[in-house]
């Protein structure tokens, strides 16, 4: 495919002309002539100066200026579309990977801190397996709470294992009311109670 830059450069070389000589005769800066031949679009001057320079350079070399201008616009549009497509693709550079790693690490750490903060400042979970009405004066109570919590049944301290389970056989009190409390290290209390028929 014919490219405007190649046509200009080849014609200049055919005529054995130097960029500096053309620049002096056309009053076009050498850097613009070089950028046209090298398709360095970043160095192009803004319109309408760019089109005027292309036309003047083509006329000086004896090439159809309108045809060269069309070719340059086509080449420029193709290069712009190609560069925009490349820039739209996500490139996994070492810097990007490092930044992603830092961001994910901070997010995970912040999530962990947040969950620990909420866990510390909320009452502990408490599930009590209430037995049916007792046939005698004793109850077999069991349940589940946080492993760090302390459990009391009617103000009597109960042992909690490493999984948060507890179990205790107690005598049914005279008022037949059972109160189970689980207390977190931060002092938050979860409470459940049940009243049984008096013995």
Secondary structure, DSSP 4 states (H G I P E B T S, - for coil): ---HHHHHHHHHHHTT--HHHHHHHH---HHHHHHHHHT-GGGPPPTTHHHHHHHHHHHHHT--HHHHHHHHHHHHHHHHHHHHHHHHSPP--HHHHHHHHHHHHHHHHHHHHHHHHHHHHSPPPEEEE-----SSSEEEEEEEE-TT-EEEETTEEE---TTSEEEEEEEPPTT-EEEEEEE-TTS-EEEEEEEPPP-
